Amino acid sequence: MNTVRIGVMDKEIRYVERLSAYLNRYGSNAWNVAAFTDEGILEKYMEERRVDLLVATGGEELKKLHRKYPERSYVILSEEAVDNGLSGVSGQNVLFIYRYQSAKIIGECIKDFMECAGLTINSSKVRVVLHSPVGRCGKSTLAKEFVSLGVGGKWLYVGMEDYGGTGAGESTGDDFLYYMKERREEEVLDIISNCEGIISSPFSMFDVRRVSREDMEWFFDVFEKEKNYRGVLFDMGTALIENYNLMLVFDYVVVPFINGGNSLSKKRHFEELLNAYELNELMEKMHFIDMNSEISSMEELKKILL
């Protein structure tokens, strides 16, 4: 299992928004959390997609889901400090948590419960994204060279640059992006097998900006089945500015920059932006590479990934 998929259900919109947002940050790239306030939408979602763990308040709908999916794991957000038996849900795959406590404590309890239930990450592929607030710094050239040299094994390059495509319908990235959005596993694996390690950027930056965290998680699940690769490098442009949450699914966030003038100012602004939004977990994954350093950028990238 690559990513544990968690559903959070509660009638209080503010509560479910804050809890699910915290759990997404707490679980980093290990958890993919979806929030619900409508029981009907949750049930439809569980019919169509995998949900490994449901975190929810009690009620008839929860009883119904537990009967329908007894193999799933459940965390009951209880109104009482202990289980009063009124939820109607019980078993070794069920945990009761007092809902009126900090999200941090709830997150820690869920993490411990998941480990006991065997809901853990088993990812063998290295996930890397290269992004830079500085234009024309050599980021794409560095990534492609790293892949072509086969440093430490075979790597896949996936272009998602704004203007990296060659022309409408001419890029492998167009097909790749379409099949990824459509969840067509066989076609995605076929592209990976025949692309010689390079999937070029799609023609349209607007299509790239529609890529969601859920799309990425699905791709990583599929990519685990491709045995020949050690990892993948995504070369991303402003799509990450649209949704910085995408960065959290990667093991490494590599940020090339040029140490001087306006480029250095942009790099500092980028760091200030992340600090302003308290994206601490993202900063922990981030590695900056000075493209003008005496140590070559390739050697710096090797140090980070190997």
C-alpha positions in Angstrom: 0.0 0.0 0.0 1.4 3.4 -1.0 -0.9 5.9 0.6 -3.5 5.4 3.3 -6.7 6.9 2.2 -8.7 8.5 5.0 -12.3 9.8 5.0 -13.3 12.3 7.7 -17.1 12.7 8.2 -18.7 15.2 10.6 -21.8 17.5 10.4 -19.9 20.5 11.6 -18.2 22.1 8.5 -15.6 24.0 10.4 -14.6 21.0 12.6 -14.2 18.6 9.6 -12.3 21.2 7.6 -9.8 21.9 10.3 -9.4 18.3 11.4 -8.9 17.0 7.8 -6.5 19.8 6.9 -4.4 19.0 10.0 -4.4 15.2 9.3 -3.2 15.9 5.7 -0.3 17.9 7.1 0.4 15.4 9.9 0.4 12.4 7.6 2.5 14.3 4.9 2.8 12.0 1.9 1.6 9.0 3.9 -2.0 10.0 4.2 -4.5 11.3 1.7 -7.5 12.8 3.6 -10.9 13.6 2.1 -13.5 15.6 4.1 -17.2 15.1 4.1 -20.3 16.7 5.8 -22.9 14.8 3.7 -23.5 11.1 4.5 -24.8 10.4 1.0 -21.8 11.8 -0.7 -19.5 9.9 1.6 -21.3 6.6 0.8 -21.1 7.2 -3.0 -17.4 8.1 -2.6 -16.8 4.8 -0.8 -18.6 2.9 -3.5 -16.3 4.3 -6.2 -13.0 4.7 -4.4 -10.8 3.0 -1.8 -11.1 4.3 1.7 -8.9 2.5 4.2 -9.9 4.4 7.3 -13.1 6.3 8.1 -13.0 8.9 10.9 -16.5 9.9 11.7 -19.1 10.6 14.4 -21.6 7.8 15.2 -25.1 7.5 13.8 -27.2 5.2 11.6 -25.2 6.0 8.5 -22.0 4.9 10.2 -23.6 1.6 11.3 -24.7 1.1 7.7 -21.2 1.7 6.3 -19.7 -0.6 9.0 -22.0 -3.4 8.0 -21.3 -2.8 4.3 -17.5 -2.5 4.7 -16.6 -4.6 7.7 -13.0 -5.0 6.5 -12.3 -1.3 6.7 -10.9 0.4 9.8 -13.0 3.0 11.7 -12.2 5.8 14.2 -15.3 7.0 16.0 -15.3 10.6 17.1 -17.2 10.1 20.3 -19.2 12.8 22.3 -18.1 10.9 25.4 -14.7 10.4 26.8 -15.3 6.6 26.6 -17.5 4.4 24.4 -21.0 4.4 25.8 -22.1 1.6 23.5 -24.5 3.8 21.6 -22.6 3.9 18.3 -23.5 0.3 17.4 -20.0 -0.2 15.9 -17.4 -2.4 17.5 -14.5 -4.7 16.7 -10.7 -4.9 16.6 -10.7 -2.5 13.6 -12.6 0.2 15.5 -11.1 2.9 17.7 -13.0 5.4 19.9 -11.6 8.9 20.3 -13.0 11.8 22.3 -13.7 14.4 19.7 -13.3 17.5 21.9 -9.5 17.4 22.1 -6.7 18.8 20.0 -6.1 17.7 16.4 -2.6 16.9 17.4 -3.7 14.3 20.0 -6.3 12.9 17.6 -3.7 12.6 14.9 -1.3 10.8 17.2 -4.0 8.3 18.2 -4.9 7.7 14.6 -1.3 7.1 13.7 -0.8 4.5 16.5 -4.1 2.8 15.6 -3.1 2.6 11.9 0.2 1.0 12.8 -1.5 -1.6 14.9 -4.0 -2.2 12.1 -1.2 -2.6 9.5 -2.2 0.5 7.6 1.4 1.6 6.9 3.3 2.9 3.9 5.3 0.5 1.8 6.7 2.7 -0.9 9.9 1.6 -2.7 10.1 4.3 -5.3 11.7 7.7 -4.6 9.4 10.6 -5.3 11.1 13.9 -6.3 9.8 17.2 -7.6 12.0 20.0 -9.0 10.5 23.5 -8.8 12.1 26.9 -8.9 10.8 30.4 -8.5 13.7 31.5 -10.7 13.2 31.2 -14.5 15.8 29.8 -16.9 18.1 28.5 -14.1 18.8 25.1 -15.7 16.3 23.1 -13.7 15.0 21.0 -16.5 18.4 20.4 -18.0 19.7 19.2 -14.6 16.7 16.8 -14.2 17.0 15.3 -17.7 20.7 14.9 -17.4 20.3 13.1 -14.0 17.8 10.7 -15.6 19.9 10.1 -18.8 23.0 9.2 -16.7 21.1 6.6 -14.8 22.6 7.8 -11.5 22.1 5.1 -8.9 19.6 3.2 -11.1 16.9 4.0 -13.6 14.8 7.1 -13.1 11.7 8.5 -14.8 11.5 12.1 -15.8 8.0 13.6 -16.0 7.7 17.1 -17.5 5.0 19.5 -16.2 6.6 22.7 -17.3 4.4 25.6 -18.4 6.0 25.9 -21.9 7.8 22.6 -22.1 5.5 20.9 -24.7 6.4 20.8 -28.4 3.0 21.3 -30.0 -0.6 20.2 -29.6 -0.8 16.4 -29.8 2.9 16.0 -30.2 4.0 15.4 -26.6 3.9 12.1 -24.7 2.9 14.4 -21.8 -0.5 15.1 -23.3 -1.4 11.4 -23.4 0.1 10.8 -20.0 -1.8 13.6 -18.4 -5.1 12.5 -20.0 -4.7 8.8 -19.0 -3.7 9.9 -15.5 -6.8 12.1 -15.1 -9.0 9.3 -16.5 -7.4 6.6 -14.2 -6.4 4.4 -17.1 -3.7 2.3 -15.5 -2.8 0.1 -18.5 -2.2 3.1 -20.8 -0.1 4.9 -18.2 2.1 1.9 -17.7 2.4 1.5 -21.4 3.7 5.1 -21.8 6.2 4.5 -19.0 7.5 1.3 -20.6 8.0 3.0 -24.0 9.1 6.5 -23.2 12.9 5.7 -22.6 12.8 7.5 -19.3 11.5 10.8 -20.5 7.8 11.9 -20.5 7.8 15.4 -22.0 5.7 18.3 -20.8 2.1 18.6 -22.1 1.3 21.3 -24.6 -1.1 23.2 -22.4 -0.1 24.7 -19.1 -3.8 25.0 -18.2 -4.2 21.2 -18.3 -1.1 20.9 -16.1 -2.7 23.2 -13.5 -5.6 20.9 -13.2 -3.4 18.2 -11.7 -4.6 17.4 -8.1 -3.0 15.7 -5.2 -5.4 12.8 -5.7 -4.1 12.5 -9.3 -0.6 12.3 -8.0 -1.4 9.7 -5.4 -3.1 7.5 -8.0 -0.1 7.8 -10.3 2.3 6.8 -7.5 0.2 3.7 -6.7 0.4 2.7 -10.4 4.1 3.6 -10.6 5.0 1.1 -7.8 4.0 -1.7 -10.3 6.8 -0.6 -12.7 9.7 -2.7 -11.4 12.5 -1.2 -13.5 12.6 2.3 -12.0 14.2 3.5 -8.8 12.2 6.7 -8.7 10.6 9.6 -10.6 11.5 13.2 -11.0 8.7 15.6 -11.7 9.8 18.9 -13.4 7.0 21.3 -12.4 6.3 25.0 -13.2 3.6 27.2 -11.9 1.2 24.3 -11.4 2.7 24.0 -7.9 2.0 27.7 -7.3 -1.7 26.9 -7.9 -1.6 24.1 -5.3 1.4 23.8 -3.0 -0.3 20.9 -1.3 1.0 18.8 -4.3 4.5 19.1 -2.9 3.6 17.2 0.2 3.2 13.9 -1.7 6.9 13.9 -2.6 9.9 12.7 -0.6 12.2 15.5 -1.9 11.4 19.0 -3.1 14.5 20.2 -5.0 14.7 24.0 -5.6 17.5 25.1 -8.0 18.3 28.9 -7.9 20.9 31.3 -9.1 22.8 33.0 -6.3 22.8 36.7 -7.3 20.7 39.7 -8.3 17.0 39.4 -8.9 17.1 35.6 -8.9 18.3 35.5 -5.3 15.5 38.0 -4.3 12.9 35.6 -5.8 14.4 32.7 -3.9 14.1 34.7 -0.6 10.6 35.7 -1.4 9.7 32.0 -2.1 11.1 31.1 1.4 9.2 33.9 3.0 6.0 32.8 1.4 6.3 29.3 2.7 7.1 30.6 6.2 4.2 33.0 6.1 1.8 30.1 5.5 3.6 28.0 8.1 4.4 25.2 5.7 7.0 23.7 8.0 6.5 20.1 6.9 7.2 21.3 3.3 10.3 23.1 4.3 11.6 19.9 5.9 11.5 18.2 2.5 13.1 21.1 0.6 16.6 21.2 -0.7 18.1 24.2 -2.4 20.8 23.9 -5.1 22.9 26.9 -6.1 23.4 26.5 -9.8 26.5 28.7 -9.7 28.2 27.0 -6.9 31.8 25.6 -7.2 30.3 22.2 -6.5 28.4 21.1 -9.6 24.6 21.0 -9.5 24.7 17.4 -10.5 26.9 16.5 -7.5 24.6 18.4 -5.2 21.6 16.5 -6.6 23.4 13.2 -6.2 24.1 14.1 -2.5 20.4 14.8 -1.9 18.9 11.7 -3.6 21.5 9.0 -3.1 
